[in-house]
Amino acid sequence: MAEAYNAAVDAAYSSNDLAEYQAELSKLMLEDSPAIFANYSRAHARCIVRTFFESARNSVSVLAGNFGNDFYKLPDIRDALKRAVVNGAHVRVISLCIDEASKNAVLQLRDELNGLNKGTVEVRFGVVKPGAHVKHYMIIDDRRYRLEDVHSDTPDAPVHAEVCCNGPGKAAALNLSFNNVWSRLAQ
């Protein structure tokens, strides 16, 4: 299943439309734009997550449904997160999937990145009650954010998200939420 998922994402990623989306994202990043824009697909998510991870200098906070899934195993996503750590970012991940394979993948990535002796990576695991709807999100350097609408975790499910390259107010609100969950998972 992982190969099919990666192939589908790669096929979409190589399209002209996606190249235009990446060019617009790069322009907004360069301008440090406060414009709020949308993420309409997993391929868009891949552009954003990779670009945001690469830009991180101080902090990365991610609340993911399953940080050990196929998406976060994509080589360009892993490489971008590695660059964030090399640049000195403190990375905190909350993964809401605790199946053993996923958990082991996340812990292995954490150990690999912490072995770089640059930034730091911390991970906590949580469980969501059946039927609960949790929005997944990421905050980069206390100003960039990506906030997903609730969606299924199937590879063909549409993914919609609100994205901003310079939204410190919304990023602060998401950081507050993240810190609350982070604290509760430590107990």
Buried (B, 14 or more C-beta within 10 A) or exposed (E): EEEEBBEBBEEBBEEEEBEEBBEEBEEBBEEEBBEEBEBEBBBBBBBBBBBBBBBBEBBBBBBBBBBBBBBBBBEBBBEBBBBBBEBEBBBBBBBBBEEEEBBEBBBEBBEEBBEEEBBBBEBBBBEEEEEEEBBBBBBBBBBBBBBBBEBEEEBEEEBBBBBBBBBBEBBBBBBEBBEEBBEEBEE
